[in-house]
Structures are given as C-alpha cells and as structure tokens.
Amino acid sequence: MSIPVVPKSYRQGYALAQKHNSEMAQRYIEHTTIGDPQLDPIIEELSGLPRAQFHQYLRACVEQ
C-alpha cells in the first residue's frame, strides 16, 4: 500500500484510525480525496459564498 497524502485537517484522526485499522484508514483518505469531475466546477463556483450558504446549497444538492 502506498502512503496517501493526508489533508492537514485529517491528520490527527488518521493517525488514530491507523492504530485501529490501517487499511480502512487509508481507504477512507483515498475515497474522501477523490475528485468528482462533474461536481468539482460547481463546488468551485460555490466556494466564494459565505460558509453557511455554501453548506446550505451543498446539502440541497446531496439530498436531491
């Protein structure tokens, strides 16, 4: 297994998860850092919104 690039905000939890199940921890990082070619441009466009409004739109997209 290769060592994944772990986002800074995930590092503490990743280190803890590795102690319990290193394979699952690595899979989690791999799957949460995969891009989505169809959604990425939309997220980029929404990224300039205030945080609460961004999450409101994101939640609505996921739920639909």
Secondary structure, 3 states (H helix, E strand, C coil): CCCCCCCHHHHHHHHHHHHHHHHHHHHHHHHHCCCCCCCHHHHHHHCCCCHHHHHHHHHHHHHC
